[in-house]
């Protein structure tokens, strides 16, 4: 479940997203285009766009419940933790997500590709984190990487013992 800037709570049940207003009244529901269930926690963008991922698609839904875009994805490997599959909404309301176990992708508000980044080493072991300046932070089994809002490696940290 995520809470939007307008106070709506958005949750998923199977292949459908539902929105409730702050008083708990149903506001909208939308069946996801591929009919598959959401596989990870949706993300809420500052502009109240909801991003949700199934095994085969990433969708963007407006705060009014309209489908903004849907993009096909390769099925994720079973070795990734569910938390790593969750999309992350960035400060400019765009979205970043794992395309494959070692590839990050960022899409613009219209679903167009902004950038793709190949992780140097190790598959992700937790959720992607969006920083206030547009960076995406990803922890892998080999280290922690920060990717800039332009899709470039900003920094790397390898904790002792990794």
N, C-alpha and C positions, 0 to 999 in steps of 0.2 A: 504494500500500500504506500502511496505517496500523497502528500498534501500540496495543493497548488497555491499560488499567491492569492487567488480569489477565495481561498478557504475550502474549496472542494476537496474531498477525499476521493482518490481514484484507486480502485482495487480491481483485481482480476480473478475470474473464476473460469477455468478452462480456457477457451479461446475467445472470451469476451471481456472487455473492460467496462467498468461501471463507475459513475461519478455520483457522489452524494454531496448535497450542500451542507453548510455548517450545522443546520438543524437536523440533518440525517435524512432529508427528503431526496428521493431519486431524481437526478437531473438529466442523465443520459446514459445510454449503453451503446456499445459498438462491438460487433463481431469482427474479429481479426480476419483479414483477407484470406489467409491460407487455412483458417479453421483450426490451426494447432494451438495448444495451450502456451501461455507465457511461461518461459523456463527460468527466469531470473527476475529480481526486483526491478520494476519499472523505474524510470528516472523522470523527475519533474524539473523542467527548465525555468529560468527566471521569468520568461514570457508565458509561462503556464502550459507550454507544450509538454505532452507526455510521450516518452519514448519507451517502447516495449519490444522485447525480443522473444521470438519463438525459435524452434530449432531451425527454421528455414527462412525467416524474415526479420527485419527490423522495421517497425512502423512508428510514425509520428502522428499523434492525435492532438487536435486543437483543444483548447479549454472548453469549447462548445461541443466537443464530441465528434468532430468531423475528421476524416482521414486526410492528412496533409500529404503524406507519401508513404510508400512501402518499397523496400529494397530487398531483393533476394540475397540470401547468405548461404555459404556452405555450412553443412551440419557441423557443429562443434565436436571435437573429440571427447570421448567419455572421461578422459584423464583430467580434464580441467574442473576445478571446483565450481559449483553453481554460482558462487559469488563473483567469480571472474568473468562470467558471461553477462553480467548486468551492464547495460549501457550507462554512461555517465553524461549528464547534461553539463555543459561548460558555461562559463560566465556570460558568453554572448548568445546563449540559448541554442548553440549547435550541439552535436552529440558525438561522442567518441565511444568506440566499442572494439572488442576483439573480433577481428574478421576470421583469423585462424589462431592456432595456439601461439604463434610468434609474430602476428601481424596486427597492428592497431590501425583503425581507420577513423577519420573524422568526416562527418557529413554536414553540409550547410543547412540552413533553414528550409531550403527547397529540395533537399535530398541529394544535391550534387556533391561529389567528392571534393573535399578541401585538401586532405592529405592522407598519406598512408605511411606508416613507420614500421620497419622490421626490427623487432627486439633483438639485440645483439646476442643474448644468451639466456637460457632458462625459460621455462614456460611459467606464466603467471600463477601465483598461489593465493591470490586474494582479489578483492574488488579493485577496479580502477577508481582513482580519486581525482576529482576536478579541483584545481586550485583557483583562487579568485582572479588570477592574472591570465587564465586560459590554459595553463599547463595541465597535462595529464600525468599523474604519478602512478606508476605500476610497480608492484613488488613481484619479483620472480623467485624461483628457487635458487638463483645465482646472484641476485642483487636487486637494487632499487633504481629505477630510471625515471627521470623527469623529461617529458617531451613538451617542447614549446608549443605555443598556439599556432606556429607555422609548420609544425610537424618535424622539427629538428630536435636532436638530442641536446637537452639543456645541461644535464648533469647525470652522473652515475655514482652510486655508493654501493660498495660491497661490504656488508657487515662481517665482522670476524666470524669465522667458522662456516661461511657459505662458499 
